[in-house]
């Protein structure tokens, strides 16, 4: 347990909300048994992730001002209040602002949380600590999916229970949470060449690859209970259980992904995750569009594989961005979460029109195609030699508060 700290429990609650409760409850709440169409579901889901687009800016501001601790802790009551709102709302004009606040606070909490590792711990510990850090997030996802499986038919109760659990993060997050100094300002040369640097070299390739990966993955996971119900006749409760199994397996793989990254580089870990996702969504597409006998079994197994693969993708991306981003780690973590949010927004809006025209069963094929493009875009990142010596100097560390 040398790589963990008590405040990881609070970070696990963020995972419970972002990857456990929200992907099941939001589409089910908005769709309301078929009363609302796929486009409306896509708009509200997109709003949830659009809130995260501000995470890079707000996370970087908090880092520069030394407000990392306060921003992290106060995000929990904000998220809890938004969840209570979802429990009682029944109108798109209320759902959209609630989703913006809900997703924005969650993304900001995730962005700031990473700073308590990369700015408070030596670089040589990052791979191990970030892997266990992500494991805590995965455990939270498992808890959220258990809640989703039990409350898929009692959404109001599920929202309220989740909100109560989430609110405790304000107190749990204080346990041994490091106090960070304001991040050192970027060097003038970094500021002048920042835009150019972000669109060329390794960081440019990474950003394109990660955006396509998140768009492909989130096309499916944004509306997973609806895809499984319409394409494979799997109930929302059962799809939550299958998602739970995959998430639990993925959670167990977080430390493994960090170990593999130490030996082969994070590029190989990303390729493994994207490759597994392509196989999963490709199998779903063939089974659904070809009406293959036993398609419910194929779709169920593919859901488990896709949920497991996500752990490899997110660990790899976290390790990549803090090593190659040409600036403070706070900006790097914000950028990572911002790309996740942008990919999720695109993965909600663009396919929603496809789902409206052809049904949710068309989405696995679209997701598979986008992920194939992501795998091709990431070709320069997969060699181990690409990552040798690719790491910026740590900034903003308070050496008196690292324990």
C-alpha positions as CSV (number, residue, x, y, z in Angstrom):
1,X,0.0,0.0,0.0
2,X,3.0,2.3,-0.2
3,X,1.7,3.9,-3.4
4,X,-1.7,4.9,-1.9
5,X,-3.0,7.6,0.5
6,X,-6.3,7.9,2.4
7,X,-7.6,10.8,0.2
8,X,-7.8,8.4,-2.7
9,X,-11.2,7.4,-1.3
10,X,-12.5,10.8,-2.2
11,X,-11.1,10.4,-5.7
12,X,-12.8,7.0,-5.9
13,X,-16.1,8.9,-5.4
14,X,-15.4,11.0,-8.5
15,X,-15.0,7.7,-10.4
16,X,-18.3,6.5,-8.9
17,X,-20.0,9.5,-10.4
18,X,-18.2,10.0,-13.8
19,X,-17.8,6.4,-14.9
20,X,-20.4,4.6,-12.8
21,X,-23.6,6.4,-12.1
22,X,-23.7,9.1,-14.8
23,X,-23.3,6.8,-17.9
24,X,-26.3,4.8,-16.8
25,X,-28.6,7.2,-15.0
26,X,-28.4,10.2,-17.3
27,X,-29.5,8.5,-20.5
28,X,-32.2,6.5,-18.7
29,X,-33.5,9.6,-16.9
30,X,-33.7,11.7,-20.1
31,X,-35.0,9.0,-22.3
32,X,-37.7,8.2,-19.7
33,X,-38.9,4.9,-21.2
34,X,-38.9,6.0,-24.8
35,X,-40.8,9.3,-24.3
36,X,-37.8,11.4,-25.5
37,X,-35.7,10.7,-28.6
38,X,-32.0,10.0,-29.1
39,X,-31.3,13.6,-30.1
40,X,-32.5,14.9,-26.7
41,X,-30.5,12.2,-24.9
42,X,-27.4,13.2,-26.9
43,X,-27.8,16.9,-26.1
44,X,-28.0,16.3,-22.3
45,X,-25.2,13.8,-22.3
46,X,-23.1,16.2,-24.4
47,X,-23.9,19.0,-21.8
48,X,-22.6,16.7,-19.1
49,X,-19.2,16.4,-20.8
50,X,-19.2,19.9,-22.2
51,X,-18.9,21.1,-18.6
52,X,-15.5,19.3,-18.6
53,X,-14.2,21.5,-21.4
54,X,-13.5,24.2,-18.8
55,X,-11.4,21.8,-16.7
56,X,-8.1,22.7,-18.4
57,X,-8.6,26.4,-17.9
58,X,-10.0,26.2,-14.3
59,X,-7.5,23.5,-13.3
60,X,-4.6,25.5,-14.5
61,X,-5.9,28.7,-12.8
62,X,-6.3,26.8,-9.5
63,X,-2.8,25.5,-9.9
64,X,-1.3,28.9,-10.5
65,X,-3.2,30.4,-7.5
66,X,-2.4,27.5,-5.1
67,X,-6.1,26.7,-4.8
68,X,-5.8,23.0,-5.7
69,X,-6.9,21.7,-2.3
70,X,-10.0,24.0,-2.0
71,X,-11.2,23.4,-5.5
72,X,-10.9,19.6,-5.1
73,X,-12.8,19.5,-1.8
74,X,-15.6,21.9,-2.7
75,X,-16.3,20.1,-6.0
76,X,-18.0,17.3,-4.0
77,X,-20.9,19.3,-2.5
78,X,-21.4,21.0,-5.9
79,X,-21.7,17.6,-7.6
80,X,-24.0,16.3,-4.9
81,X,-26.4,19.2,-5.3
82,X,-26.5,18.7,-9.1
83,X,-27.4,15.0,-8.6
84,X,-30.2,16.0,-6.2
85,X,-31.5,18.2,-9.0
86,X,-31.4,15.3,-11.5
87,X,-33.5,13.3,-9.0
88,X,-36.4,15.7,-9.3
89,X,-36.0,17.4,-12.7
90,X,-38.1,16.5,-15.7
91,X,-37.4,19.2,-18.3
92,X,-34.6,19.6,-20.8
93,X,-34.1,23.2,-19.8
94,X,-33.3,22.0,-16.3
95,X,-31.4,18.9,-17.3
96,X,-28.9,20.8,-19.5
97,X,-27.6,23.3,-16.9
98,X,-27.6,20.6,-14.2
99,X,-25.5,18.3,-16.5
100,X,-23.1,21.2,-17.2
101,X,-22.5,21.8,-13.5
102,X,-22.4,18.1,-12.7
103,X,-19.9,17.1,-15.4
104,X,-17.9,20.3,-15.0
105,X,-17.3,19.8,-11.3
106,X,-16.4,16.2,-11.8
107,X,-13.9,16.9,-14.5
108,X,-12.4,19.7,-12.5
109,X,-12.1,17.4,-9.4
110,X,-10.4,14.8,-11.6
111,X,-8.0,17.3,-13.1
112,X,-6.9,18.8,-9.7
113,X,-6.6,15.4,-8.1
114,X,-3.8,14.4,-10.3
115,X,-1.8,17.4,-9.2
116,X,-1.5,15.9,-5.7
117,X,0.7,13.2,-7.2
118,X,2.7,14.8,-10.1
119,X,3.4,18.0,-8.1
120,X,4.0,16.4,-4.7
121,X,5.9,13.2,-5.6
122,X,9.2,12.5,-7.4
123,X,8.9,11.7,-11.1
124,X,10.3,8.2,-10.5
125,X,7.2,7.3,-8.5
126,X,4.6,8.6,-11.0
127,X,4.0,5.4,-13.0
128,X,3.3,3.4,-9.8
129,X,1.4,6.1,-8.0
130,X,-0.8,7.1,-11.0
131,X,-1.6,3.4,-11.6
132,X,-2.9,3.0,-8.0
133,X,-4.5,6.4,-8.2
134,X,-6.5,5.2,-11.2
135,X,-7.3,2.0,-9.5
136,X,-9.1,4.0,-6.8
137,X,-11.0,5.7,-9.6
138,X,-11.9,2.3,-11.0
139,X,-13.1,1.0,-7.6
140,X,-15.4,4.0,-7.5
141,X,-16.7,3.2,-10.9
142,X,-17.5,-0.4,-9.7
143,X,-19.4,1.0,-6.7
144,X,-21.3,3.4,-9.0
145,X,-22.2,0.5,-11.4
146,X,-23.5,-1.5,-8.4
147,X,-25.8,1.4,-7.5
148,X,-26.8,1.7,-11.2
149,X,-27.6,-2.0,-11.4
150,X,-29.7,-1.9,-8.2
151,X,-31.5,1.3,-9.0
152,X,-31.9,1.3,-12.8
153,X,-35.7,1.0,-12.2
154,X,-35.7,3.4,-9.2
155,X,-33.8,6.3,-10.6
156,X,-34.8,8.9,-8.1
157,X,-33.6,6.8,-5.2
158,X,-30.4,6.0,-7.1
159,X,-29.7,9.7,-7.7
160,X,-30.3,10.6,-4.0
161,X,-28.2,7.8,-2.7
162,X,-25.3,8.7,-5.0
163,X,-25.5,12.3,-4.0
164,X,-25.3,11.5,-0.3
165,X,-22.2,9.3,-0.9
166,X,-20.6,11.9,-3.0
167,X,-21.1,14.6,-0.5
168,X,-18.9,12.7,2.0
169,X,-16.0,13.4,-0.3
170,X,-15.6,16.8,1.2
171,X,-14.5,15.2,4.5
172,X,-12.8,12.1,3.2
173,X,-10.7,14.1,0.8
174,X,-9.0,16.0,3.6
175,X,-7.1,12.9,4.9
176,X,-3.4,13.4,4.2
177,X,-4.2,15.6,1.1
178,X,-1.0,17.4,0.2
179,X,-0.8,21.2,0.4
180,X,0.7,22.4,-2.9
181,X,2.4,25.7,-3.6
182,X,1.2,27.8,-6.6
183,X,2.7,26.3,-9.8
184,X,5.8,28.1,-11.2
185,X,5.0,30.2,-14.2
186,X,5.9,28.8,-17.6
187,X,9.2,30.0,-19.1
188,X,8.8,32.8,-21.8
189,X,10.0,30.4,-24.5
190,X,7.3,27.9,-23.6
191,X,4.6,30.5,-23.8
192,X,5.8,31.9,-27.2
193,X,5.9,28.5,-28.8
194,X,2.9,26.9,-27.0
195,X,0.4,26.8,-29.8
196,X,2.9,25.6,-32.3
197,X,4.1,22.9,-29.9
198,X,0.6,21.6,-29.3
199,X,0.0,20.8,-33.0
200,X,3.3,19.2,-33.9
201,X,5.6,16.5,-32.6
202,X,4.7,13.8,-30.1
203,X,2.2,16.0,-28.2
204,X,0.2,16.8,-31.4
205,X,0.1,13.1,-32.4
206,X,-1.0,12.2,-28.8
207,X,-3.8,14.8,-28.8
208,X,-5.2,13.6,-32.1
209,X,-5.0,10.0,-31.0
210,X,-6.5,10.6,-27.6
211,X,-9.4,12.7,-29.1
212,X,-10.3,10.0,-31.6
213,X,-10.0,7.3,-28.9
214,X,-12.3,9.1,-26.5
215,X,-14.8,9.9,-29.3
216,X,-14.9,6.3,-30.3
217,X,-15.2,4.9,-26.8
218,X,-17.7,7.4,-25.6
219,X,-20.0,6.9,-28.6
220,X,-20.9,3.7,-27.0
221,X,-20.4,4.3,-23.3
222,X,-22.5,7.6,-23.3
223,X,-25.6,5.5,-24.0
224,X,-24.5,2.0,-23.1
225,X,-27.9,0.9,-21.5
226,X,-29.8,2.0,-24.6
227,X,-27.5,0.3,-27.1
228,X,-27.5,-2.9,-25.1
229,X,-31.3,-2.8,-24.8
230,X,-32.1,-2.0,-28.5
231,X,-29.4,-4.0,-30.2
232,X,-29.1,-7.0,-28.0
233,X,-32.3,-7.1,-25.9
234,X,-30.3,-6.8,-22.7
235,X,-32.1,-4.9,-19.9
236,X,-30.5,-1.8,-18.3
237,X,-30.0,-3.7,-15.0
238,X,-28.2,-6.5,-16.7
239,X,-26.1,-4.1,-18.8
240,X,-25.1,-2.4,-15.6
241,X,-24.0,-5.7,-14.2
242,X,-22.0,-6.5,-17.3
243,X,-20.5,-3.0,-17.3
244,X,-19.7,-3.7,-13.6
245,X,-17.9,-6.9,-14.4
246,X,-15.8,-5.3,-17.1
247,X,-15.0,-2.3,-14.8
248,X,-14.0,-4.6,-12.0
249,X,-11.6,-6.5,-14.3
250,X,-10.3,-3.2,-15.6
251,X,-9.8,-1.9,-12.1
252,X,-7.7,-4.9,-11.2
253,X,-5.6,-4.2,-14.4
254,X,-4.7,-0.6,-13.4
255,X,-1.5,-1.7,-11.5
256,X,-0.7,-4.2,-14.3
257,X,-1.0,-1.4,-16.9
258,X,1.5,0.7,-14.9
259,X,3.9,-2.2,-14.7
260,X,3.7,-2.9,-18.4
261,X,4.2,0.8,-19.1
262,X,7.4,0.7,-17.1
263,X,8.7,-2.1,-19.3
264,X,7.4,-1.3,-22.7
265,X,6.4,2.3,-22.6
266,X,2.9,3.8,-22.4
267,X,2.4,3.6,-26.1
268,X,2.2,-0.2,-26.1
269,X,-0.4,0.0,-23.3
270,X,-2.5,2.4,-25.3
271,X,-2.3,0.2,-28.4
272,X,-3.4,-2.8,-26.3
273,X,-6.5,-0.9,-25.0
274,X,-7.5,0.6,-28.4
275,X,-7.0,-2.8,-30.1
276,X,-9.2,-4.6,-27.6
277,X,-11.9,-1.9,-28.0
278,X,-11.8,-2.3,-31.8
279,X,-12.4,-6.0,-31.4
280,X,-15.2,-5.5,-28.9
281,X,-17.1,-2.9,-30.9
282,X,-16.4,-4.7,-34.2
283,X,-17.9,-7.9,-32.8
284,X,-20.9,-5.9,-31.5
285,X,-21.5,-4.3,-34.9
286,X,-21.3,-7.6,-36.8
287,X,-23.7,-9.4,-34.3
288,X,-26.2,-6.5,-34.3
289,X,-26.3,-5.6,-38.0
290,X,-26.1,-9.3,-39.1
291,X,-28.7,-10.4,-36.5
292,X,-26.3,-13.2,-35.6
293,X,-27.7,-16.1,-33.5
294,X,-26.7,-15.6,-29.9
295,X,-26.0,-11.9,-30.4
296,X,-27.0,-11.1,-26.8
297,X,-24.1,-13.3,-25.6
298,X,-21.7,-11.7,-28.1
299,X,-22.8,-8.2,-27.2
300,X,-22.6,-9.0,-23.5
301,X,-19.1,-10.4,-23.7
302,X,-18.0,-7.5,-25.9
303,X,-19.3,-5.0,-23.3
304,X,-17.1,-6.7,-20.7
305,X,-14.0,-6.5,-22.9
306,X,-14.6,-2.8,-23.9
307,X,-15.1,-1.8,-20.2
308,X,-11.9,-3.7,-19.3
309,X,-9.9,-2.1,-22.1
310,X,-10.7,1.4,-20.9
311,X,-8.4,1.0,-18.0
312,X,-5.4,0.5,-20.3
313,X,-6.3,3.5,-22.4
314,X,-6.7,5.9,-19.5
315,X,-3.5,4.8,-17.7
316,X,-1.5,5.1,-20.9
317,X,-2.9,8.5,-21.7
318,X,-2.2,9.8,-18.1
319,X,1.4,8.7,-18.2
320,X,1.9,10.1,-21.7
321,X,0.5,13.6,-21.1
322,X,2.5,14.3,-18.0
323,X,5.7,13.3,-19.7
324,X,5.4,15.2,-23.0
325,X,3.3,18.3,-22.2
326,X,5.6,21.4,-22.5
327,X,4.4,23.1,-19.4
328,X,3.2,22.6,-15.7
329,X,1.7,19.3,-14.7
330,X,-1.6,21.1,-13.8
331,X,-2.0,22.2,-17.4
332,X,-1.2,18.7,-18.6
333,X,-3.8,17.0,-16.4
334,X,-6.4,19.6,-17.4
335,X,-5.6,19.1,-21.0
336,X,-6.1,15.3,-20.6
337,X,-9.5,15.8,-19.0
338,X,-10.4,18.4,-21.5
339,X,-9.7,16.0,-24.4
340,X,-11.8,13.3,-22.6
341,X,-14.6,15.9,-22.4
342,X,-14.4,17.0,-26.0
343,X,-14.3,13.4,-27.2
344,X,-17.3,12.6,-25.1
345,X,-19.2,15.7,-26.4
346,X,-18.5,14.7,-30.0
347,X,-19.3,11.1,-29.1
348,X,-22.7,12.2,-27.8
349,X,-23.8,14.8,-30.4
350,X,-22.5,13.3,-33.7
351,X,-23.8,9.7,-33.2
352,X,-27.1,10.9,-31.7
353,X,-28.3,11.8,-35.3
354,X,-27.2,8.4,-36.4
355,X,-29.1,6.8,-33.6
356,X,-32.2,8.9,-34.4
357,X,-32.1,7.7,-38.0
358,X,-31.0,4.1,-37.7
359,X,-31.4,3.2,-34.0
360,X,-28.9,2.7,-31.2
361,X,-27.8,-0.6,-32.8
362,X,-25.8,1.4,-35.4
363,X,-23.5,3.0,-32.8
364,X,-21.0,0.1,-32.3
365,X,-20.0,0.2,-36.0
366,X,-19.5,3.9,-35.8
367,X,-17.4,3.5,-32.6
368,X,-15.3,0.8,-34.2
369,X,-14.5,2.9,-37.2
370,X,-13.4,5.9,-35.2
371,X,-11.2,3.7,-33.0
372,X,-9.5,2.3,-36.2
373,X,-8.6,5.9,-37.1
374,X,-7.3,6.4,-33.6
375,X,-5.0,3.3,-33.8
376,X,-3.6,4.5,-37.1
377,X,-3.1,8.1,-35.9
378,X,-1.1,6.8,-32.9
379,X,1.4,4.8,-34.8
380,X,4.4,7.1,-33.9
381,X,3.6,6.6,-30.2
382,X,3.8,2.8,-29.8
383,X,7.6,2.3,-29.7
384,X,9.3,2.1,-26.4
385,X,12.1,4.3,-27.6
386,X,9.6,7.2,-28.2
387,X,9.3,7.6,-24.4
388,X,12.9,7.4,-23.3
389,X,13.7,10.7,-21.6
390,X,10.4,12.2,-22.4
391,X,9.5,14.0,-19.2
392,X,9.3,17.6,-18.1
393,X,10.8,18.9,-14.8
394,X,8.3,18.9,-11.9
395,X,6.9,22.2,-10.9
396,X,5.0,23.7,-8.0
397,X,6.0,21.1,-5.3
398,X,5.6,22.0,-1.7
399,X,8.4,19.8,-0.2
400,X,7.0,20.3,3.3
401,X,3.7,18.6,2.6
402,X,4.3,15.5,0.5
403,X,3.0,13.2,3.2
